[in-house]
Amino acid sequence: MAVKANDAKKTAVKAEAAKAEPAAEKKAPAKKVDPKTSIVIEYADKKIEAKKVIAAATKAYKKVNKGEVIKKVEVYIKPEENVAYYVVNGKASDDYKVEL
């Protein structure tokens, strides 16, 4: 029984010490920050920004296919033809192109 009484006293002392200590400051978890990126294609003294080509392809597709939800866009840039072909939701066509 003396052992149990000693254990109880130790537990009580630890609890009192924990109450007396100020709460440890918690650090806020570091926020994940994605780096800003850009892709620029240079060809024959031209600069083509990939994000602008994707935006133009998406806009052209929405103009023809009103109300359709776009889940996936693939863009194939052909600088020698001065066009970018796009595939939206797996649908492709020779008409799906934007001028660069």
Biopython code that builds the backbone (N, CA, C, O; Angstrom):
import numpy as np
from Bio.PDB.StructureBuilder import StructureBuilder

atoms = [
    (1, "MET", "N", (0.801, -1.199, 0.000)),
    (1, "MET", "CA", (0.000, 0.000, 0.000)),
    (1, "MET", "C", (0.846, 1.266, 0.000)),
    (1, "MET", "O", (0.426, 2.292, -0.535)),
    (2, "ALA", "N", (2.005, 1.205, 0.580)),
    (2, "ALA", "CA", (2.876, 2.369, 0.632)),
    (2, "ALA", "C", (3.346, 2.745, -0.775)),
    (2, "ALA", "O", (3.529, 3.923, -1.082)),
    (3, "VAL", "N", (3.537, 1.746, -1.616)),
    (3, "VAL", "CA", (3.965, 2.016, -2.978)),
    (3, "VAL", "C", (2.882, 2.771, -3.730)),
    (3, "VAL", "O", (3.177, 3.719, -4.458)),
    (4, "LYS", "N", (1.636, 2.361, -3.562)),
    (4, "LYS", "CA", (0.528, 3.042, -4.245)),
    (4, "LYS", "C", (0.379, 4.472, -3.746)),
    (4, "LYS", "O", (0.074, 5.370, -4.530)),
    (5, "ALA", "N", (0.589, 4.692, -2.465)),
    (5, "ALA", "CA", (0.478, 6.038, -1.906)),
    (5, "ALA", "C", (1.571, 6.928, -2.476)),
    (5, "ALA", "O", (1.328, 8.094, -2.785)),
    (6, "ASN", "N", (2.784, 6.378, -2.616)),
    (6, "ASN", "CA", (3.882, 7.142, -3.204)),
    (6, "ASN", "C", (3.581, 7.501, -4.652)),
    (6, "ASN", "O", (3.827, 8.632, -5.074)),
    (7, "ASP", "N", (3.040, 6.533, -5.434)),
    (7, "ASP", "CA", (2.685, 6.788, -6.819)),
    (7, "ASP", "C", (1.627, 7.875, -6.923)),
    (7, "ASP", "O", (1.697, 8.731, -7.804)),
    (8, "ALA", "N", (0.665, 7.845, -6.043)),
    (8, "ALA", "CA", (-0.400, 8.848, -6.044)),
    (8, "ALA", "C", (0.175, 10.224, -5.747)),
    (8, "ALA", "O", (-0.224, 11.210, -6.367)),
    (9, "LYS", "N", (1.127, 10.302, -4.788)),
    (9, "LYS", "CA", (1.747, 11.586, -4.440)),
    (9, "LYS", "C", (2.543, 12.121, -5.632)),
    (9, "LYS", "O", (2.488, 13.314, -5.931)),
    (10, "LYS", "N", (3.282, 11.243, -6.311)),
    (10, "LYS", "CA", (4.078, 11.658, -7.468)),
    (10, "LYS", "C", (3.184, 12.193, -8.572)),
    (10, "LYS", "O", (3.500, 13.196, -9.213)),
    (11, "THR", "N", (2.066, 11.517, -8.789)),
    (11, "THR", "CA", (1.123, 11.957, -9.813)),
    (11, "THR", "C", (0.552, 13.320, -9.452)),
    (11, "THR", "O", (0.417, 14.187, -10.315)),
    (12, "ALA", "N", (0.217, 13.513, -8.189)),
    (12, "ALA", "CA", (-0.335, 14.785, -7.727)),
    (12, "ALA", "C", (0.691, 15.899, -7.885)),
    (12, "ALA", "O", (0.350, 17.005, -8.302)),
    (13, "VAL", "N", (1.951, 15.609, -7.553)),
    (13, "VAL", "CA", (3.007, 16.611, -7.674)),
    (13, "VAL", "C", (3.207, 16.989, -9.145)),
    (13, "VAL", "O", (3.367, 18.168, -9.463)),
    (14, "LYS", "N", (3.200, 16.004, -10.036)),
    (14, "LYS", "CA", (3.347, 16.275, -11.461)),
    (14, "LYS", "C", (2.190, 17.123, -11.980)),
    (14, "LYS", "O", (2.402, 18.038, -12.776)),
    (15, "ALA", "N", (0.981, 16.830, -11.539)),
    (15, "ALA", "CA", (-0.193, 17.587, -11.969)),
    (15, "ALA", "C", (-0.088, 19.031, -11.504)),
    (15, "ALA", "O", (-0.409, 19.946, -12.263)),
    (16, "GLU", "N", (0.353, 19.251, -10.273)),
    (16, "GLU", "CA", (0.510, 20.612, -9.756)),
    (16, "GLU", "C", (1.592, 21.364, -10.535)),
    (16, "GLU", "O", (1.438, 22.550, -10.827)),
    (17, "ALA", "N", (2.667, 20.686, -10.865)),
    (17, "ALA", "CA", (3.748, 21.321, -11.614)),
    (17, "ALA", "C", (3.271, 21.714, -12.998)),
    (17, "ALA", "O", (3.625, 22.778, -13.505)),
    (18, "ALA", "N", (2.471, 20.861, -13.607)),
    (18, "ALA", "CA", (1.941, 21.154, -14.941)),
    (18, "ALA", "C", (1.021, 22.361, -14.891)),
    (18, "ALA", "O", (1.021, 23.178, -15.812)),
    (19, "LYS", "N", (0.231, 22.483, -13.822)),
    (19, "LYS", "CA", (-0.665, 23.633, -13.690)),
    (19, "LYS", "C", (0.119, 24.918, -13.476)),
    (19, "LYS", "O", (-0.275, 25.974, -13.971)),
    (20, "ALA", "N", (1.226, 24.838, -12.743)),
    (20, "ALA", "CA", (2.010, 26.021, -12.412)),
    (20, "ALA", "C", (2.767, 26.547, -13.620)),
    (20, "ALA", "O", (2.980, 27.755, -13.727)),
    (21, "GLU", "N", (3.181, 25.672, -14.536)),
    (21, "GLU", "CA", (3.938, 26.108, -15.704)),
    (21, "GLU", "C", (3.018, 26.825, -16.688)),
    (21, "GLU", "O", (1.888, 26.390, -16.912)),
    (22, "PRO", "N", (3.491, 27.915, -17.273)),
    (22, "PRO", "CA", (2.662, 28.576, -18.293)),
    (22, "PRO", "C", (2.515, 27.663, -19.505)),
    (22, "PRO", "O", (3.400, 26.868, -19.822)),
    (23, "ALA", "N", (1.408, 27.796, -20.150)),
    (23, "ALA", "CA", (1.144, 26.960, -21.325)),
    (23, "ALA", "C", (2.199, 27.243, -22.389)),
    (23, "ALA", "O", (2.521, 28.397, -22.672)),
    (24, "ALA", "N", (2.715, 26.199, -22.955)),
    (24, "ALA", "CA", (3.714, 26.354, -24.008)),
    (24, "ALA", "C", (3.053, 26.969, -25.235)),
    (24, "ALA", "O", (1.942, 26.604, -25.617)),
    (25, "GLU", "N", (3.764, 27.906, -25.834)),
    (25, "GLU", "CA", (3.206, 28.547, -27.025)),
    (25, "GLU", "C", (3.196, 27.553, -28.172)),
    (25, "GLU", "O", (4.192, 26.887, -28.452)),
    (26, "LYS", "N", (2.057, 27.469, -28.822)),
    (26, "LYS", "CA", (1.941, 26.579, -29.969)),
    (26, "LYS", "C", (2.247, 27.378, -31.222)),
    (26, "LYS", "O", (1.703, 28.462, -31.434)),
    (27, "LYS", "N", (3.115, 26.835, -32.039)),
    (27, "LYS", "CA", (3.429, 27.490, -33.300)),
    (27, "LYS", "C", (2.392, 27.088, -34.332)),
    (27, "LYS", "O", (2.003, 25.923, -34.423)),
    (28, "ALA", "N", (1.959, 28.050, -35.092)),
    (28, "ALA", "CA", (1.009, 27.759, -36.169)),
    (28, "ALA", "C", (1.726, 26.917, -37.215)),
    (28, "ALA", "O", (2.886, 27.173, -37.539)),
    (29, "PRO", "N", (1.040, 25.922, -37.737)),
    (29, "PRO", "CA", (1.692, 25.107, -38.765)),
    (29, "PRO", "C", (2.025, 25.964, -39.987)),
    (29, "PRO", "O", (1.264, 26.852, -40.371)),
    (30, "ALA", "N", (3.153, 25.682, -40.570)),
    (30, "ALA", "CA", (3.583, 26.445, -41.748)),
    (30, "ALA", "C", (2.600, 26.225, -42.885)),
    (30, "ALA", "O", (2.216, 25.094, -43.180)),
    (31, "LYS", "N", (2.203, 27.311, -43.513)),
    (31, "LYS", "CA", (1.283, 27.209, -44.639)),
    (31, "LYS", "C", (2.052, 26.760, -45.865)),
    (31, "LYS", "O", (3.166, 27.215, -46.121)),
    (32, "LYS", "N", (1.440, 25.858, -46.619)),
    (32, "LYS", "CA", (2.073, 25.398, -47.845)),
    (32, "LYS", "C", (1.842, 26.460, -48.914)),
    (32, "LYS", "O", (0.705, 26.837, -49.197)),
    (33, "VAL", "N", (2.915, 26.929, -49.490)),
    (33, "VAL", "CA", (2.841, 27.967, -50.508)),
    (33, "VAL", "C", (3.375, 27.391, -51.813)),
    (33, "VAL", "O", (4.519, 26.944, -51.893)),
    (34, "ASP", "N", (2.532, 27.410, -52.821)),
    (34, "ASP", "CA", (2.969, 26.960, -54.137)),
    (34, "ASP", "C", (3.737, 28.098, -54.811)),
    (34, "ASP", "O", (3.295, 29.246, -54.783)),
    (35, "PRO", "N", (4.858, 27.791, -55.403)),
    (35, "PRO", "CA", (5.615, 28.851, -56.071)),
    (35, "PRO", "C", (4.878, 29.363, -57.301)),
    (35, "PRO", "O", (4.149, 28.618, -57.955)),
    (36, "LYS", "N", (5.072, 30.614, -57.603)),
    (36, "LYS", "CA", (4.492, 31.173, -58.823)),
    (36, "LYS", "C", (5.297, 30.630, -59.994)),
    (36, "LYS", "O", (6.528, 30.630, -59.971)),
    (37, "THR", "N", (4.601, 30.177, -60.994)),
    (37, "THR", "CA", (5.282, 29.594, -62.144)),
    (37, "THR", "C", (4.753, 30.198, -63.431)),
    (37, "THR", "O", (3.637, 30.714, -63.484)),
    (38, "SER", "N", (5.566, 30.125, -64.451)),
    (38, "SER", "CA", (5.112, 30.511, -65.775)),
    (38, "SER", "C", (5.952, 29.752, -66.791)),
    (38, "SER", "O", (7.114, 29.423, -66.553)),
    (39, "ILE", "N", (5.331, 29.487, -67.922)),
    (39, "ILE", "CA", (6.027, 28.818, -69.017)),
    (39, "ILE", "C", (5.941, 29.734, -70.225)),
    (39, "ILE", "O", (4.854, 30.123, -70.653)),
    (40, "VAL", "N", (7.092, 30.071, -70.763)),
    (40, "VAL", "CA", (7.158, 30.926, -71.944)),
    (40, "VAL", "C", (7.911, 30.157, -73.025)),
    (40, "VAL", "O", (9.024, 29.679, -72.807)),
    (41, "ILE", "N", (7.288, 30.048, -74.183)),
    (41, "ILE", "CA", (7.903, 29.363, -75.318)),
    (41, "ILE", "C", (8.415, 30.431, -76.265)),
    (41, "ILE", "O", (7.659, 31.292, -76.716)),
    (42, "GLU", "N", (9.693, 30.368, -76.560)),
    (42, "GLU", "CA", (10.286, 31.321, -77.494)),
    (42, "GLU", "C", (10.602, 30.590, -78.785)),
    (42, "GLU", "O", (11.247, 29.541, -78.793)),
    (43, "TYR", "N", (10.129, 31.173, -79.875)),
    (43, "TYR", "CA", (10.328, 30.547, -81.182)),
    (43, "TYR", "C", (10.242, 31.627, -82.242)),
    (43, "TYR", "O", (9.281, 32.396, -82.271)),
    (44, "ALA", "N", (11.225, 31.692, -83.101)),
    (44, "ALA", "CA", (11.251, 32.642, -84.226)),
    (44, "ALA", "C", (10.911, 34.056, -83.774)),
    (44, "ALA", "O", (10.016, 34.693, -84.330)),
    (45, "ASP", "N", (11.617, 34.538, -82.778)),
    (45, "ASP", "CA", (11.438, 35.890, -82.245)),
    (45, "ASP", "C", (10.051, 36.149, -81.664)),
    (45, "ASP", "O", (9.629, 37.301, -81.572)),
    (46, "LYS", "N", (9.344, 35.106, -81.276)),
    (46, "LYS", "CA", (8.038, 35.242, -80.624)),
    (46, "LYS", "C", (8.136, 34.703, -79.218)),
    (46, "LYS", "O", (8.935, 33.810, -78.935)),
    (47, "LYS", "N", (7.319, 35.250, -78.336)),
    (47, "LYS", "CA", (7.208, 34.738, -76.976)),
    (47, "LYS", "C", (5.753, 34.347, -76.759)),
    (47, "LYS", "O", (4.849, 35.167, -76.917)),
    (48, "ILE", "N", (5.541, 33.105, -76.400)),
    (48, "ILE", "CA", (4.195, 32.571, -76.205)),
    (48, "ILE", "C", (4.066, 32.123, -74.749)),
    (48, "ILE", "O", (4.786, 31.227, -74.309)),
    (49, "GLU", "N", (3.159, 32.738, -74.010)),
    (49, "GLU", "CA", (2.941, 32.357, -72.625)),
    (49, "GLU", "C", (1.914, 31.224, -72.570)),
    (49, "GLU", "O", (0.803, 31.353, -73.083)),
    (50, "ALA", "N", (2.297, 30.134, -71.954)),
    (50, "ALA", "CA", (1.443, 28.946, -71.900)),
    (50, "ALA", "C", (0.099, 29.237, -71.241)),
    (50, "ALA", "O", (-0.932, 28.771, -71.726)),
    (51, "LYS", "N", (0.087, 29.997, -70.146)),
    (51, "LYS", "CA", (-1.180, 30.247, -69.451)),
    (51, "LYS", "C", (-2.158, 31.030, -70.333)),
    (51, "LYS", "O", (-3.370, 30.842, -70.231)),
    (52, "LYS", "N", (-1.638, 31.904, -71.192)),
    (52, "LYS", "CA", (-2.520, 32.648, -72.096)),
    (52, "LYS", "C", (-3.092, 31.730, -73.175)),
    (52, "LYS", "O", (-4.241, 31.888, -73.587)),
    (53, "VAL", "N", (-2.293, 30.781, -73.625)),
    (53, "VAL", "CA", (-2.769, 29.834, -74.636)),
    (53, "VAL", "C", (-3.856, 28.940, -74.033)),
    (53, "VAL", "O", (-4.868, 28.671, -74.681)),
    (54, "ILE", "N", (-3.653, 28.486, -72.812)),
    (54, "ILE", "CA", (-4.662, 27.650, -72.137)),
    (54, "ILE", "C", (-5.948, 28.442, -71.932)),
    (54, "ILE", "O", (-7.042, 27.919, -72.144)),
    (55, "ALA", "N", (-5.821, 29.688, -71.525)),
    (55, "ALA", "CA", (-7.006, 30.531, -71.321)),
    (55, "ALA", "C", (-7.752, 30.748, -72.635)),
    (55, "ALA", "O", (-8.982, 30.703, -72.663)),
    (56, "ALA", "N", (-7.021, 30.981, -73.717)),
    (56, "ALA", "CA", (-7.656, 31.186, -75.023)),
    (56, "ALA", "C", (-8.351, 29.905, -75.496)),
    (56, "ALA", "O", (-9.449, 29.962, -76.049)),
    (57, "ALA", "N", (-7.722, 28.770, -75.283)),
    (57, "ALA", "CA", (-8.322, 27.490, -75.678)),
    (57, "ALA", "C", (-9.599, 27.218, -74.883)),
    (57, "ALA", "O", (-10.607, 26.788, -75.443)),
    (58, "THR", "N", (-9.550, 27.467, -73.601)),
    (58, "THR", "CA", (-10.723, 27.263, -72.741)),
    (58, "THR", "C", (-11.863, 28.185, -73.156)),
    (58, "THR", "O", (-13.016, 27.759, -73.229)),
    (59, "LYS", "N", (-11.544, 29.440, -73.427)),
    (59, "LYS", "CA", (-12.551, 30.416, -73.852)),
    (59, "LYS", "C", (-13.177, 30.009, -75.186)),
    (59, "LYS", "O", (-14.395, 30.078, -75.351)),
    (60, "ALA", "N", (-12.343, 29.587, -76.136)),
    (60, "ALA", "CA", (-12.850, 29.172, -77.452)),
    (60, "ALA", "C", (-13.756, 27.953, -77.325)),
    (60, "ALA", "O", (-14.784, 27.864, -77.996)),
    (61, "TYR", "N", (-13.372, 27.016, -76.466)),
    (61, "TYR", "CA", (-14.189, 25.807, -76.280)),
    (61, "TYR", "C", (-15.539, 26.161, -75.644)),
    (61, "TYR", "O", (-16.583, 25.676, -76.081)),
    (62, "LYS", "N", (-15.508, 27.006, -74.615)),
    (62, "LYS", "CA", (-16.752, 27.391, -73.940)),
    (62, "LYS", "C", (-17.696, 28.144, -74.877)),
    (62, "LYS", "O", (-18.916, 28.027, -74.754)),
    (63, "LYS", "N", (-17.147, 28.903, -75.795)),
    (63, "LYS", "CA", (-17.964, 29.664, -76.739)),
    (63, "LYS", "C", (-18.794, 28.723, -77.616)),
    (63, "LYS", "O", (-19.950, 29.010, -77.926)),
    (64, "VAL", "N", (-18.197, 27.609, -78.009)),
    (64, "VAL", "CA", (-18.879, 26.649, -78.882)),
    (64, "VAL", "C", (-19.695, 25.633, -78.084)),
    (64, "VAL", "O", (-20.729, 25.164, -78.559)),
    (65, "ASN", "N", (-19.252, 25.295, -76.904)),
    (65, "ASN", "CA", (-19.896, 24.258, -76.082)),
    (65, "ASN", "C", (-20.436, 24.865, -74.797)),
    (65, "ASN", "O", (-19.953, 24.558, -73.707)),
    (66, "LYS", "N", (-21.419, 25.709, -74.924)),
    (66, "LYS", "CA", (-21.976, 26.418, -73.765)),
    (66, "LYS", "C", (-22.549, 25.447, -72.731)),
    (66, "LYS", "O", (-23.246, 24.488, -73.064)),
    (67, "GLY", "N", (-22.232, 25.727, -71.480)),
    (67, "GLY", "CA", (-22.792, 24.957, -70.371)),
    (67, "GLY", "C", (-22.062, 23.665, -70.055)),
    (67, "GLY", "O", (-22.354, 23.035, -69.038)),
    (68, "GLU", "N", (-21.132, 23.254, -70.883)),
    (68, "GLU", "CA", (-20.405, 22.007, -70.610)),
    (68, "GLU", "C", (-19.320, 22.269, -69.565)),
    (68, "GLU", "O", (-18.606, 23.269, -69.628)),
    (69, "VAL", "N", (-19.214, 21.360, -68.617)),
    (69, "VAL", "CA", (-18.213, 21.483, -67.569)),
    (69, "VAL", "C", (-16.872, 20.973, -68.105)),
    (69, "VAL", "O", (-16.780, 19.868, -68.641)),
    (70, "ILE", "N", (-15.852, 21.791, -67.951)),
    (70, "ILE", "CA", (-14.514, 21.413, -68.404)),
    (70, "ILE", "C", (-13.774, 20.772, -67.241)),
    (70, "ILE", "O", (-13.571, 21.392, -66.197)),
    (71, "LYS", "N", (-13.373, 19.519, -67.438)),
    (71, "LYS", "CA", (-12.640, 18.795, -66.402)),
    (71, "LYS", "C", (-11.160, 18.677, -66.714)),
    (71, "LYS", "O", (-10.330, 18.628, -65.807)),
    (72, "LYS", "N", (-10.829, 18.632, -67.997)),
    (72, "LYS", "CA", (-9.432, 18.454, -68.381)),
    (72, "LYS", "C", (-9.164, 19.163, -69.705)),
    (72, "LYS", "O", (-9.938, 19.040, -70.653)),
    (73, "VAL", "N", (-8.059, 19.906, -69.759)),
    (73, "VAL", "CA", (-7.654, 20.605, -70.972)),
    (73, "VAL", "C", (-6.214, 20.207, -71.291)),
    (73, "VAL", "O", (-5.333, 20.281, -70.434)),
    (74, "GLU", "N", (-5.991, 19.791, -72.516)),
    (74, "GLU", "CA", (-4.648, 19.488, -73.004)),
    (74, "GLU", "C", (-4.371, 20.424, -74.174)),
    (74, "GLU", "O", (-5.230, 20.617, -75.035)),
    (75, "VAL", "N", (-3.182, 21.002, -74.209)),
    (75, "VAL", "CA", (-2.832, 21.941, -75.275)),
    (75, "VAL", "C", (-1.547, 21.477, -75.951)),
    (75, "VAL", "O", (-0.565, 21.131, -75.295)),
    (76, "TYR", "N", (-1.584, 21.481, -77.268)),
    (76, "TYR", "CA", (-0.425, 21.101, -78.079)),
    (76, "TYR", "C", (-0.028, 22.304, -78.915)),
    (76, "TYR", "O", (-0.723, 22.668, -79.863)),
    (77, "ILE", "N", (1.079, 22.914, -78.565)),
    (77, "ILE", "CA", (1.525, 24.128, -79.235)),
    (77, "ILE", "C", (2.425, 23.749, -80.413)),
    (77, "ILE", "O", (3.406, 23.019, -80.272)),
    (78, "LYS", "N", (2.046, 24.279, -81.585)),
    (78, "LYS", "CA", (2.834, 24.046, -82.800)),
    (78, "LYS", "C", (3.294, 25.410, -83.308)),
    (78, "LYS", "O", (2.638, 26.020, -84.153)),
    (79, "PRO", "N", (4.417, 25.876, -82.791)),
    (79, "PRO", "CA", (4.863, 27.219, -83.169)),
    (79, "PRO", "C", (5.156, 27.371, -84.656)),
    (79, "PRO", "O", (4.997, 28.462, -85.204)),
    (80, "GLU", "N", (5.579, 26.299, -85.318)),
    (80, "GLU", "CA", (5.878, 26.401, -86.752)),
    (80, "GLU", "C", (4.619, 26.661, -87.569)),
    (80, "GLU", "O", (4.703, 27.178, -88.684)),
    (81, "GLU", "N", (3.446, 26.307, -87.026)),
    (81, "GLU", "CA", (2.165, 26.578, -87.685)),
    (81, "GLU", "C", (1.484, 27.814, -87.095)),
    (81, "GLU", "O", (0.446, 28.255, -87.590)),
    (82, "ASN", "N", (2.071, 28.365, -86.043)),
    (82, "ASN", "CA", (1.521, 29.514, -85.331)),
    (82, "ASN", "C", (0.138, 29.229, -84.735)),
    (82, "ASN", "O", (-0.715, 30.115, -84.687)),
    (83, "VAL", "N", (-0.076, 28.001, -84.285)),
    (83, "VAL", "CA", (-1.343, 27.615, -83.657)),
    (83, "VAL", "C", (-1.086, 26.703, -82.462)),
    (83, "VAL", "O", (-0.003, 26.143, -82.291)),
    (84, "ALA", "N", (-2.115, 26.579, -81.654)),
    (84, "ALA", "CA", (-2.124, 25.616, -80.548)),
    (84, "ALA", "C", (-3.416, 24.822, -80.671)),
    (84, "ALA", "O", (-4.502, 25.398, -80.721)),
    (85, "TYR", "N", (-3.298, 23.522, -80.719)),
    (85, "TYR", "CA", (-4.466, 22.641, -80.761)),
    (85, "TYR", "C", (-4.799, 22.238, -79.338)),
    (85, "TYR", "O", (-3.907, 22.086, -78.503)),
    (86, "TYR", "N", (-6.087, 22.064, -79.063)),
    (86, "TYR", "CA", (-6.469, 21.682, -77.711)),
    (86, "TYR", "C", (-7.453, 20.522, -77.722)),
    (86, "TYR", "O", (-8.200, 20.311, -78.678)),
    (87, "VAL", "N", (-7.422, 19.784, -76.628)),
    (87, "VAL", "CA", (-8.326, 18.658, -76.397)),
    (87, "VAL", "C", (-8.986, 18.944, -75.053)),
    (87, "VAL", "O", (-8.306, 19.204, -74.060)),
    (88, "VAL", "N", (-10.320, 18.893, -75.030)),
    (88, "VAL", "CA", (-11.045, 19.172, -73.799)),
    (88, "VAL", "C", (-11.895, 17.960, -73.443)),
    (88, "VAL", "O", (-12.679, 17.470, -74.256)),
    (89, "ASN", "N", (-11.727, 17.492, -72.222)),
    (89, "ASN", "CA", (-12.466, 16.319, -71.735)),
    (89, "ASN", "C", (-12.345, 15.134, -72.691)),
    (89, "ASN", "O", (-13.287, 14.357, -72.846)),
    (90, "GLY", "N", (-11.195, 15.000, -73.323)),
    (90, "GLY", "CA", (-10.970, 13.887, -74.243)),
    (90, "GLY", "C", (-11.504, 14.106, -75.637)),
    (90, "GLY", "O", (-11.326, 13.247, -76.500)),
    (91, "LYS", "N", (-12.156, 15.232, -75.886)),
    (91, "LYS", "CA", (-12.709, 15.531, -77.208)),
    (91, "LYS", "C", (-11.690, 16.348, -78.003)),
    (91, "LYS", "O", (-11.175, 17.362, -77.532)),
    (92, "ALA", "N", (-11.415, 15.879, -79.218)),
    (92, "ALA", "CA", (-10.474, 16.586, -80.082)),
    (92, "ALA", "C", (-11.096, 16.813, -81.452)),
    (92, "ALA", "O", (-11.998, 16.090, -81.875)),
    (93, "SER", "N", (-10.597, 17.823, -82.125)),
    (93, "SER", "CA", (-11.056, 18.136, -83.471)),
    (93, "SER", "C", (-9.998, 19.006, -84.129)),
    (93, "SER", "O", (-9.268, 19.722, -83.444)),
    (94, "ASP", "N", (-9.912, 18.951, -85.441)),
    (94, "ASP", "CA", (-8.998, 19.840, -86.153)),
    (94, "ASP", "C", (-9.440, 21.288, -86.005)),
    (94, "ASP", "O", (-8.643, 22.211, -86.176)),
    (95, "ASP", "N", (-10.708, 21.479, -85.688)),
    (95, "ASP", "CA", (-11.237, 22.831, -85.495)),
    (95, "ASP", "C", (-10.877, 23.402, -84.119)),
    (95, "ASP", "O", (-10.981, 24.610, -83.901)),
    (96, "TYR", "N", (-10.464, 22.554, -83.211)),
    (96, "TYR", "CA", (-10.103, 23.010, -81.860)),
    (96, "TYR", "C", (-8.675, 23.549, -81.875)),
    (96, "TYR", "O", (-7.728, 22.853, -81.511)),
    (97, "LYS", "N", (-8.544, 24.790, -82.300)),
    (97, "LYS", "CA", (-7.232, 25.415, -82.344)),
    (97, "LYS", "C", (-7.366, 26.907, -82.097)),
    (97, "LYS", "O", (-8.412, 27.505, -82.348)),
    (98, "VAL", "N", (-6.302, 27.485, -81.609)),
    (98, "VAL", "CA", (-6.244, 28.940, -81.398)),
    (98, "VAL", "C", (-4.968, 29.454, -82.055)),
    (98, "VAL", "O", (-3.927, 28.798, -82.044)),
    (99, "GLU", "N", (-5.083, 30.628, -82.618)),
    (99, "GLU", "CA", (-3.936, 31.272, -83.246)),
    (99, "GLU", "C", (-2.995, 31.798, -82.157)),
    (99, "GLU", "O", (-3.434, 32.270, -81.108)),
    (100, "LEU", "N", (-1.716, 31.704, -82.429)),
    (100, "LEU", "CA", (-0.734, 32.195, -81.453)),
    (100, "LEU", "C", (-0.383, 33.614, -81.752)),
    (100, "LEU", "O", (0.428, 34.211, -81.044)),
]
sb = StructureBuilder()
sb.init_structure("model")
sb.init_model(0)
sb.init_chain("A")
sb.init_seg("    ")
for serial, (resi, resn, name, xyz) in enumerate(atoms, 1):
    if name == "N":
        sb.init_residue(resn, " ", resi, " ")
    sb.init_atom(name, np.array(xyz, "f"), 0.0, 1.0, " ", f" {name:<3s}", serial, name[0])
structure = sb.get_structure()
